[in-house]
Amino acid sequence: MKRNFNIIIRAAEFILLFFGVPLLIYYESFITHPSLILLPILAALIFYFIRKKDFNLESLIRLDVPRRLVWNHILLMLITGIILTAFVYIFIPENLFNLPRANPNVWLILFFAYPVFSAYSQEVVFRTFLFTRYQTLFKNRNFLIIVSGVTFGFAHIVYYHPLSMLLKLIAGIYLAWIYRKTQSVLFTAILHALLGILVFTVGLGEYFWLNIEQHL
């Protein structure tokens, strides 16, 4: 009986965090940027990991990934960059390389800030925390990958465009698979950062940055 009650509480917590919080950001205009929620959540999760006796904090910075795997995914990033560039060139040519062309200083700031303040933070939340905290709810690890991708995609409802949710769903499943395969949140965050920088570079940033037009 107690075990069932604990599962219900954890399921409610999961729904609140991964669906309730994005909906709050979506509907409340006083939250001007998702980072206002994401960064405090990250700080709380770091505290959670510190208090969790069976969690090794060094795993948050571990990068012992096989070299062949690294090169395989760098190649995949290059192919993805070509595909995204072709997509923008064909369907929205006026956006091609719009941010680095219009505002190279902002693009450079994003190049260095995005990996730390966005990509890594999101990977800790949607991969490390989700896999660690909710594996008792989703015991099938393949299904847990799907769950991670779905929650990651849904969180991007805050950007008010279905394309951002679709692309992040696909990216979320890919990143969750990488995380499960390598158990390295740092490597997963690096891949996440590369994907994000590609998106902002080739001209898809308007789907992932509120009010980006102010910088174009």
C-alpha positions in Angstrom: 0.0 0.0 0.0 2.8 2.5 0.9 4.7 1.6 -2.2 1.7 2.3 -4.4 1.1 5.6 -2.6 4.8 6.6 -3.2 4.4 5.7 -6.9 1.3 7.9 -7.2 3.1 10.8 -5.5 6.1 10.4 -7.8 3.9 10.2 -10.9 2.1 13.4 -9.8 5.5 15.1 -9.2 6.6 14.0 -12.7 3.5 15.4 -14.4 3.8 18.7 -12.4 7.5 19.2 -13.2 7.6 18.2 -16.9 4.1 19.3 -18.0 2.9 21.7 -15.4 5.9 24.0 -15.4 6.1 24.4 -19.2 2.3 25.2 -19.3 2.9 27.8 -16.5 5.6 29.4 -18.6 3.4 29.2 -21.7 0.4 30.9 -20.1 2.0 33.4 -17.7 3.2 36.5 -19.5 5.3 37.7 -16.4 7.8 34.9 -17.2 9.8 36.7 -19.9 12.3 33.8 -20.6 12.3 30.1 -19.7 15.7 30.5 -18.1 14.0 32.3 -15.2 12.5 28.9 -14.4 15.2 26.5 -15.7 18.2 27.9 -13.8 16.5 27.8 -10.3 15.3 24.3 -11.1 18.9 23.4 -12.0 20.2 24.8 -8.8 17.6 22.8 -6.9 18.6 19.6 -8.7 22.3 20.1 -7.9 21.2 20.3 -4.3 19.1 17.1 -4.8 22.1 15.3 -6.2 24.3 16.4 -3.4 21.8 15.1 -0.8 21.4 11.8 -2.7 23.8 9.4 -1.1 23.9 6.9 -4.0 24.6 9.5 -6.6 28.2 10.3 -7.7 28.6 14.0 -8.4 31.6 13.3 -10.6 29.2 11.7 -13.2 28.0 15.3 -14.0 31.4 16.1 -15.5 32.4 12.6 -16.7 33.6 12.5 -20.3 35.1 9.0 -20.8 33.4 8.3 -24.1 35.0 6.0 -26.8 36.8 8.0 -29.4 35.1 6.2 -32.3 31.7 7.1 -30.8 32.8 10.8 -30.6 33.8 10.9 -34.2 30.7 9.1 -35.3 28.5 11.8 -33.7 30.7 14.7 -34.9 30.1 13.3 -38.4 26.4 13.1 -37.7 26.4 16.8 -36.6 28.1 17.8 -39.9 25.4 15.9 -41.8 22.7 17.5 -39.7 24.2 20.9 -40.4 24.1 20.3 -44.1 20.4 19.1 -43.9 19.3 22.1 -41.8 21.1 24.6 -44.1 19.5 23.0 -47.1 16.1 23.2 -45.4 16.4 26.9 -44.7 17.8 27.6 -48.2 14.9 25.9 -49.8 11.9 26.9 -47.6 12.9 30.1 -45.9 15.9 31.5 -47.8 15.5 35.0 -46.3 16.5 33.5 -42.9 19.7 31.8 -44.1 22.5 32.7 -41.6 20.4 35.6 -40.4 21.7 35.9 -36.9 25.5 35.8 -37.6 25.0 38.1 -40.6 22.8 40.7 -38.7 24.4 40.6 -35.3 27.7 38.7 -35.1 28.4 39.9 -31.5 25.1 38.4 -30.2 25.9 35.2 -32.2 29.3 35.0 -30.6 27.9 35.5 -27.1 25.3 32.8 -27.8 28.1 30.5 -29.1 29.8 30.5 -25.8 26.9 31.0 -23.4 24.4 28.5 -24.9 26.4 25.3 -24.1 26.7 26.2 -20.4 23.5 28.1 -19.5 21.1 26.2 -21.7 22.3 22.9 -23.2 24.0 21.6 -20.1 21.2 22.7 -17.8 18.6 21.0 -19.9 20.5 17.8 -20.1 20.9 17.6 -16.3 17.1 18.1 -16.0 15.8 16.0 -18.9 18.4 13.3 -18.9 20.3 12.9 -15.6 17.4 13.9 -13.2 14.6 12.2 -15.2 16.5 9.0 -15.6 17.6 8.9 -12.0 14.4 10.0 -10.3 11.7 8.4 -12.5 13.2 5.1 -13.6 10.9 3.4 -11.0 7.9 4.7 -13.0 9.3 3.7 -16.4 11.1 0.5 -15.9 11.5 -0.3 -19.6 14.6 1.7 -20.4 13.7 2.1 -24.1 10.4 3.6 -23.1 12.2 5.9 -20.7 14.1 7.3 -23.8 10.8 8.0 -25.4 9.5 9.7 -22.3 12.6 11.8 -22.1 12.1 12.9 -25.7 8.4 13.6 -25.3 8.9 15.8 -22.2 11.8 17.6 -23.8 9.7 18.3 -26.9 6.7 19.4 -24.8 8.8 21.8 -22.7 9.4 23.8 -25.9 5.8 24.7 -26.0 7.1 27.9 -24.4 8.3 29.0 -27.9 4.8 29.0 -29.3 5.5 27.1 -32.5 4.9 23.4 -33.3 8.1 23.2 -35.3 10.2 23.8 -32.2 8.3 21.1 -30.4 8.7 18.6 -33.3 12.4 19.2 -33.7 13.1 19.0 -30.0 11.1 15.8 -29.7 13.4 14.2 -32.3 16.5 15.8 -30.7 15.3 14.7 -27.3 14.9 11.0 -28.3 18.4 11.1 -29.9 20.0 12.8 -26.9 18.3 10.4 -24.4 19.6 7.5 -26.4 23.1 8.9 -26.3 22.8 9.5 -22.6 21.7 6.0 -21.9 24.4 4.6 -24.1 27.3 6.6 -22.6 26.0 7.6 -19.2 27.8 10.9 -19.8 25.6 14.0 -19.4 28.6 16.2 -20.4 29.0 14.5 -23.8 25.3 14.6 -24.3 25.3 18.3 -23.5 28.1 18.9 -26.0 26.0 17.3 -28.7 23.0 19.3 -27.6 25.1 22.5 -27.7 26.3 21.7 -31.2 22.7 21.1 -32.4 21.6 24.4 -30.8 24.4 26.4 -32.3 23.6 24.9 -35.7 20.0 25.9 -35.4 20.8 29.5 -34.5 23.5 29.8 -37.1 21.6 28.5 -40.2 18.5 30.6 -39.5 16.1 28.6 -37.4 16.6 30.6 -34.3 13.2 32.3 -34.4 11.7 28.9 -33.4 13.8 28.6 -30.3 14.4 32.1 -29.0 11.7 34.5 -27.9 11.9 38.0 -29.5 15.0 37.1 -31.6 13.8 39.7 -34.1 15.2 42.3 -31.8 18.7 41.1 -32.7 18.1 40.8 -36.5 
